[in-house]
Amino acid sequence: MGLAALAPAPAPADPVAVAAVRGRRARPRVAVDTPQLSVVIVNFCQWNNTARLTKQLRASEAVRRGAAEVVIVDNHSPGGGAARRLRKLSGVSVVRSERNEGFSKAVNRGSRGSHGEWVLLLNPDVTVEPGFLDDVLEFASRFPAIDPNAGVVGFQMRHHDGSRQASAGVFPTLFRTLAGLAVPRGRRKCQHQSLDGRRPVPWVTGGCLLVRRDCFEQLDGLDESFFLYYEDVDFCRRARDGGWGVWYEPGLQVTHHSPLHTRAVPAPLRLVTRHALLTYAKKHWAGWQAAVLGGVVWLEARARALLARRQHDEASEACFRKLGELVGHVLHGRTAQADAAIRYAADFLEAVAQANDRKTA
């Protein structure tokens, strides 16, 4: 991509930018039969966060008149009462899985069961301002006139204290991944973007991701080889390769309360994130580069297993040993064995997810 393509769009003459600046202007109250925007929320042991976000979304005019719908996909969380209460709300549907299928499968299931021309992915630990969904719908209706090939749009994300949160980035390479070990966790995967205007970017995070349905269907959704993490990077890469535009729009924003880089990463979650990175490397990098990364991850697993043994943490030691085995499974295409390792880690993730519930208050 040339430097000219990376320059910010000329916002003053842009009708979408003008609409964003105007913000809460009067919108039509005409009811519609089919939603134009579908919000998909993947819930795993975060019923309080999910219920709070759903309430915020339902306060929008878009949901009240049927122009937007909310689809909640639950990855086998305890709490059937919460699911029943949410299912009774107008404009909301709830789909429950019999086990934790991972983020990609849940998103695909929710998106394929929705109806909007655009699909908005939101994490449960996100909060939005009143009218946010109305602004997204207005943006989605106008933006194709500016870029007919627009397929993916990410919005500005903020920490709970109002500070900026990196939510877009360049595609990971072996060098960038290894060099990233020397920088703060918040800048390893994502980088801060200019707020001067929207711009095309390589990829945007799946925590707040607007996708055109035509783009989603052409790519057959998220790659379900990814259980959790890096599915957003992979999707944006495939979208760009398919001729779709990927954009960052700072004029609309949400608050993301518990991003991974602000939390401790217990052994099961580290196994899942390393699986995602290895899967991405195996798919998009040269074979020798994926092998080098595999070697680094294997050494990390051995070191962490030894440390866990010294700390008499048998559960973490066992998980890191699984991580060491996972490296060979992913690099040599042993899908069944890799899936078994992920299932082993997933059995421990319930407590990790529950620890982040109620953190959006």
Buried (B, 14 or more C-beta within 10 A) or exposed (E): EEEEEEEBBEBEEBEBBEBBEEEEEEBEEEEEEEBBBBBBBBBBBBBBBBBBBBEBBBBBBBBBBBBBBBBBBBBBBEBEEBBEBBEEBEBBBBBBBEEBBBBBBBBBBBBBEBBBBBBBBBBBBBBBBEBBBBBBBBBBBBBBEBBEBBBBBBBBBBBBEEEBBBBBBEBBEBEEBEEBEEEEBBEBBBEEBEEEBBBBBBBBBBBBBBBBBEBBEBBEBBBBBBBBBBBBBBBBBBBBEEEBBBBBBBBBBBBBBBBBBEBEBBBBBBBBBBBBBBBBBBBBBEEEBBBBBBEBBBEBBBEBBEEBBEEEBEEBBBBBBBBBBBBEBBBEEBEEBBBBBBEBBBEBBBEBBBBBBBBBE
